[in-house]
Amino acid sequence: MNTTTNTSSPQASKNTQPEDFDLVILGGGTGSTVAAWTFAGEGKRVAVVDRKYIGGSCPNIACLPSKNIIHSAKVVDYFRRSKEFGIAHDGFTIDMSGVRERKRKMVRGLNEMYIENYRQTGAEFILATGRFVAPRTVEATLPDGSTRQLRGTNVIVSTGTRAALEAIPGLAEAQPLTHIEALELGQVPEHLLVIGGGYVGVELSQAMRRFGSKVTVIDRNGRLMSKEDEDVCVALNRLLDDEGIDVHLNTRIKQVSGKCGDSVSVVVEQNGIEKVLKGSHVLVATGRNPNTEGLGLELTGVELTDRGYIKVNERLQTTAPGVWAIGEVAGSPQFTHISVDDFRVVHANLTGGNRVTTGRQVPYCLFTDPELARIGLSETEAEAQGIAYRLFKVPMETNLRARTLSETRGFVKALVEAHSDRILGFTAFGVGAGEILAAVQVAMIAGLPYTALRDAVLTHPTLVEGLMPLFSSAASAHNVVETRRAQTA
């Protein structure tokens, strides 16, 4: 086995001739990590080059660490609600260093598991900064300054994205937190100003508020998670309001001053009125930019889109022969599970198959408490596309398992095709929403009618059992479809 993790190999030097591999992967994200293990397990010689993280962002600084921190915040919420469950206590304190250590312990365990998988499969992980120096040839600069040149029969680029920092006067100088630094805090921020009301902003706002921080969210849009249906946006806004989070919508940031961790002032304009918001920390969560600079792509024939992402076709081939791109850098939806599916697309196309990205399902889950999960069409999308549908919708309190948990906030809803029983989309805002969604997604994959879930014998009491009252709400669904028909008549 030839697995390098943080040192140069004996072959490394300044003028090494290219080493030949069946597959070279630039960027060690989840999709490319699974690709390395899979191709190596099939007998291919594979090398992965990543400058910092074994396994990429997801297990180190993003998905899993954030959910770890969010769960700790959920435990805090249980402490605060303890009397509701008949449990008395004499108070508690938050030790953010302990919260952080639980997260770090998980990350260390994941790193060890990943290294072991590299060892067992025979794929080589090289901790280095990589860039193209010729077509299908990557130069890896190791921490000691030595270099290796790796030439692949095929190359996959999976360098991901990074937090976007808008050109707001004073923002960069304030040294704001991104999600990376926010997950490494050793103390609870006295007052956290969050710029952005999307995934990262909403999740971390709730978590930090539960740890004891005063939190203010600033968003330029008229609604939190503005691309969601109106009922979802309203429900999320009420959730944050109930948690004591101050939300400023339709708000434009004009200037930032001070330094994060000390004192920060943000000058904003809302509805034509200018005011100053003050806090101890500021978190930027306003989107992502692709990591394509400095990769030497111009030496390979790989073209970029007008937004800086790698240009790919539906098979994830770039404009350069033998070079593929997967995950966020290829403009794919920014989810780890999509990165893994991108790998499946490339794997199929390199092993005689013909798989494409078009038409695939893209499930997602926002890990607030309660969760928001969606698959398929939303009402907003269906109406924009002129698709008639029946709407099934019930409050979460109809779910008997949710009642046993004292977690009845939210609702579930489904869109069913107007003239058939085919499920078009599903949204859940409630406890265990991501798990409930999986059952509906499997039904959609199988092409089952909604009646299959309505009439199924589901274990009682479980959260998934709540799909039965949802899909039994036929009277209201019938009324809605008549309304839709009238609108499109």
Secondary structure, DSSP 4 states (H G I P E B T S, - for coil): ----SSS--TT-BSSPPPEEEEEEEES--HHHHHHHHHHHHTT--EEEEESS-TT-HHHHTSHHHHHHHHHHHHHHHHHHTGGGGT---S-----HHHHHHHHHHHHHHHHHHHHHHHHHHT-EEEESEEEEEETTEEEEE-TTS-EEEEEEEEEEE---EEE-----TTTGGG--B-HHHHTT-SS--SEEEEE--SHHHHHHHHHHHHHT-EEEEE-SSSSTTTTS-HHHHHHHHHHHHHTT-EEE-SEEEEEEEEETTTEEEEEEEETTEEEEEEESEEEE-S-EEE--TTS-GGGTT--B-TTSPBP--TT-B-SSTTEEE-SGGGT--S-HHHHHHHHHHHHHHHTT----STT----EEE-SSSEEEEEE--HHHHHHTT--EEEEEEEGGG-HHHHHTT---SEEEEEEETTS-BEEEEEEEETTHHHHHHHHHHHHHHT-BHHHHHTS---TT-SGGGHHHHHT-HHHHHHHHHHHHHHH-
